[in-house]
Amino acid sequence: MIRWEWLHFAGLDTSTLYAIVAAREEVFVVEQRCAYRDADGRDPAGWHLIGRGREGEVAAYLRVLLPGARFAEHSIGRVLTTAPFRDQGLGRELMLRGLSRVAEQFGSVPIRIAAQAHLAHFYGSFGFVAVGDPYDEDGITHIDMLRVAPAG
């Protein structure tokens, strides 16, 4: 059973913020061996979707940024599931919940992501389409993908 929380940065308590940072570091820095600046200055303006396991641990997470924070459109990033929760369909549930939260809060809006290229098919299953050419970001091939605003 996963407990979901949707919080603006201002609503994150210190232990929740610490748990998010620890999960992002474990997945992106340690597991993917990617040295990058996680504290990119964008978290304070973002919305954060956190899926927690029975013991309160971060099982899944993503960040939503408003237009202008990274791209001209809303964006979803820092998408992850932690190792103990993989292969259970949680990544798909996370994205569906994230897209639903964006629609509920901001309406029918386009969303842009900077996807790791090997996950393009996964994101494509949610309506994202590759735009532009693949590029290197922190030693990992990425591609920008756009999901147009669904018809209201």
Secondary structure, DSSP 8 states (H G I E B T S, - for coil): --EEEEEEGGG--HHHHHHHHHHHIIIIIIIS-----S--S-GGG-EEEEEE-TTS-EEEEEEEE-TTTSSSSEEEEEEEE-GGG-SSSHHHHHHHHHHHHHHHHH-S--EEEEEEGGGHHHHHTTT-EE-S--EEETTEEEEEEEE-----
